[in-house]
Amino acid sequence: MKDTPINFSVVKSKIETSGIPHIGKATIRELVKLVNEIETETGDRYIRMEMGVPGLPTPKIAIDAEIDAILNKKVTAKYPNLEGLPELKKEISRFVKLFMDIEVKPTGCIPTVGSLQGGLIAFITIDRMYEDKDTMLYIDPSFPLQKQQLKVLGQKFEQFDVYNYRGKKLRDKLESIFKKGNIHSVLYSNPNNPSWICFTEEELQIFGEMANKYNVIIIEDLAYFCMDFRKDLSKPGEPPFQPTVAKYTDNFILLISTSKAFSYAGQRVGMMVISDKLFNLRASGLKRFYTTDIFGYSMIFGTLYMLSAGTCHSAQYGITAILKAANDGTHNFRDDVIEYGRKAEIMKKFFTDNGFKIVYDYDGNDPIAHGFYFTISYPGFTGEELIEELIYYGISAISLSITGSERTEGLRACVSLVQRDQFPDLEYRLKKFNEHHPVK
Ligand SMILES: Cc1ncc(COP(=O)(O)O)c(C=O)c1O
């Protein structure tokens, strides 16, 4: 019987009756269920950092545009264009010009059912381009759901944890993998889920140069667009811009999610941006599956068509409105979400003041940004042991080991669901943890 912030015997008995053999190995949803049950029984609120879901309201401008599309344009009764609303395509093309300083024609700017579907469509189509290239390089740590997509598709991938290959070391690592000749594409997220590292300009250049040298497509997942809050990337047409590999190669596909940057997760609408060169590229292998060998055409009229025949009609109007406002400089979407970074800064300090370490801590010489996620460890604990112990202290997070990270001592913490009025509880609970587990 220990003096833990959450009643020790209740937590213990809930763990025992949960049927989960190792709490540290539980899936996110199993953990959610367990914590819900403990909260109900004890009446105590947890510091819930296990789920990577957005926690801020959707900008009104987007909601108004959707309502107008439903009520006045009556779009719910009509199939959307497969390739997307013309006005949305135009705004996406403007958006990447104004916020990334890259040129892509509206043709290659395509709405998808969340950027998760954008990834799926890209994975399927790319894998069918060449008979002799059949493997994706998957940069870890990463969002596990995309790996799950590849597994279910039965597609091959190789992976490595980028932690040990930052900076110049990345070039040799990529070269050693690309020179085998079987890699058709690379996937990474930037800022990274789960570690919140952001590739430096040097690293993006290396990815781009290697992509050019070995004819590899880079799929850059920008699920957290403009959310490296160290710099203000939100002024249309003005540097600094959202860093991107597209500055160094025209062999790219960008996945831009609306879920976090525009708090639009519920409507399942994302954006896929294919470079002009890649869109028009002919790849002989495609003819085996599609009516044409043109990449962009196969992507839309082959893969996207068979998966969902387009993307939610009204949501496309919502996103058009918010992009137009961002592009015109009348709405600053960074102001809507910078709260994530502000909370992260405070929360990280509570952890580090109480013996915890930030696992993925630097981008080159700069400490990583404060953002949607951060990673933590505690001396003497594996990640799995730490999750199990923190449950008694009213804190929940997930183990980095499920994200392909080699840093098995670490946990991923997401700031979005933690409310500021919980900060005193968080600080108190971490102090207690530190008191009970003195660092030698
Ligand atoms: C790296 C990464 N990619 C993609 C997604 C999914 O985005 P969407 O909601 O647009 O499908 C997420 C969401 O958590 C993510 O973290």
The ligand as a Tripos MOL2 file, in Angstrom:
@<TRIPOS>MOLECULE
LIG
   16    16     1     0     0
SMALL
NO_CHARGES

@<TRIPOS>ATOM
      1 C1          2.1600   12.0300  -38.6270 C.3       1 LIG1
      2 C2          0.6930   11.9730  -38.8810 C.ar      1 LIG1
      3 N1          0.2470   11.7390  -40.1220 N.ar      1 LIG1
      4 C3         -1.0610   11.6870  -40.3940 C.ar      1 LIG1
      5 C4         -2.0060   11.8720  -39.4090 C.ar      1 LIG1
      6 C5         -3.4580   11.7620  -39.7670 C.3       1 LIG1
      7 O1         -3.9700   12.9600  -40.1820 O.3       1 LIG1
      8 P1         -5.4680   13.0940  -40.7010 P.3       1 LIG1
      9 O2         -6.3210   13.3350  -39.5040 O.co2     1 LIG1
     10 O3         -5.4230   14.2630  -41.6330 O.co2     1 LIG1
     11 O4         -5.8440   11.8450  -41.4140 O.co2     1 LIG1
     12 C6         -1.5980   12.1180  -38.0990 C.ar      1 LIG1
     13 C7         -2.5910   12.2760  -37.0360 C.2       1 LIG1
     14 O5         -2.3450   12.0880  -35.8660 O.2       1 LIG1
     15 C8         -0.2090   12.1670  -37.8340 C.ar      1 LIG1
     16 O6          0.2530   12.3850  -36.6020 O.3       1 LIG1
@<TRIPOS>BOND
     1     1     2 1
     2     2     3 ar
     3     2    15 ar
     4     3     4 ar
     5     4     5 ar
     6     5     6 1
     7     5    12 ar
     8     6     7 1
     9     7     8 1
    10     8     9 2
    11     8    10 1
    12     8    11 1
    13    12    13 1
    14    12    15 ar
    15    13    14 2
    16    15    16 1
@<TRIPOS>SUBSTRUCTURE
     1 LIG1         1 GROUP 0 **** ****
